[in-house]
Amino acid sequence: MVKVIATAKGYFGGRIREIDAKFSVPDEMFSDRWMKPEDPEWTPPKKPDTKPAAKAENKTPAKTAEPKTDTKPAV
């Protein structure tokens, strides 16, 4: 948990936090967009890499749809 100060109006813990409000948040919930740590020495944990995985190359060619033939006998 890190003690923070709201730098903008925000929502956390079931309530709206006004500017300069002091409260605690779990380290992984820290947002530098609208809060700052009370302790200037504290550094937020590194976030995991959220880049999407590279697309796998499709080595087999796609099958083209064959036209459907009418199987009903002609009348």
C-alpha positions as CSV (number, residue, x, y, z in Angstrom):
1,M,0.0,0.0,0.0
2,V,1.1,3.5,-0.8
3,K,-0.2,6.7,0.7
4,V,-1.1,9.2,-2.0
5,I,-2.5,12.7,-2.5
6,A,-5.1,13.3,-5.2
7,T,-3.8,15.8,-7.8
8,A,-7.2,15.8,-9.6
9,K,-10.7,14.7,-8.8
10,G,-10.9,10.9,-9.1
11,Y,-12.8,7.8,-7.9
12,F,-11.2,5.1,-5.7
13,G,-12.5,2.9,-2.9
14,G,-16.2,3.5,-3.5
15,R,-16.0,7.3,-3.2
16,I,-15.0,10.4,-5.2
17,R,-11.6,11.8,-4.1
18,E,-11.2,15.6,-4.3
19,I,-8.0,17.4,-5.1
20,D,-5.5,17.2,-2.1
21,A,-7.4,14.3,-0.5
22,K,-5.0,11.8,1.2
23,F,-5.7,8.1,1.1
24,S,-4.0,4.7,0.5
25,V,-4.1,2.5,-2.5
26,P,-2.4,-0.8,-3.4
27,D,0.8,-0.3,-5.2
28,E,-0.5,-1.8,-8.4
29,M,-3.5,0.5,-8.4
30,F,-1.4,3.7,-8.3
31,S,-2.2,6.1,-11.1
32,D,0.1,9.0,-11.9
33,R,-2.7,10.5,-13.9
34,W,-4.5,11.8,-10.8
35,M,-2.4,11.0,-7.7
36,K,1.1,11.4,-6.4
37,P,2.8,9.5,-3.6
38,E,3.1,11.3,-0.2
39,D,6.7,9.9,-0.1
40,P,8.6,11.4,-3.0
41,E,11.1,8.5,-2.8
42,W,8.5,5.9,-3.6
43,T,8.5,4.5,-7.1
44,P,5.5,2.7,-8.7
45,P,6.0,-1.0,-9.6
46,K,6.8,-1.8,-13.2
47,K,3.7,-2.7,-15.2
48,P,3.8,-6.0,-17.2
49,D,4.2,-5.6,-20.9
50,T,0.7,-5.4,-22.4
51,K,1.7,-5.4,-26.1
52,P,-0.3,-7.8,-28.1
53,A,1.5,-10.9,-29.2
54,A,2.8,-10.9,-32.8
55,K,0.6,-12.5,-35.3
56,A,1.5,-16.1,-36.2
57,E,2.4,-16.6,-39.9
58,N,-0.1,-18.8,-41.6
59,K,2.0,-21.2,-43.7
60,T,-0.8,-23.0,-45.3
61,P,-2.8,-21.2,-48.0
62,A,-6.4,-20.4,-47.3
63,K,-8.9,-22.6,-49.0
64,T,-11.2,-20.9,-51.3
65,A,-14.9,-21.6,-51.1
66,E,-16.0,-23.8,-53.9
67,P,-19.2,-22.8,-55.6
68,K,-22.2,-24.8,-54.5
69,T,-23.8,-26.9,-57.1
70,D,-27.5,-27.5,-57.2
71,T,-28.1,-31.2,-56.3
72,K,-31.8,-31.1,-57.0
73,P,-32.8,-32.8,-60.3
74,A,-34.1,-30.5,-63.0
75,V,-37.9,-30.6,-63.4
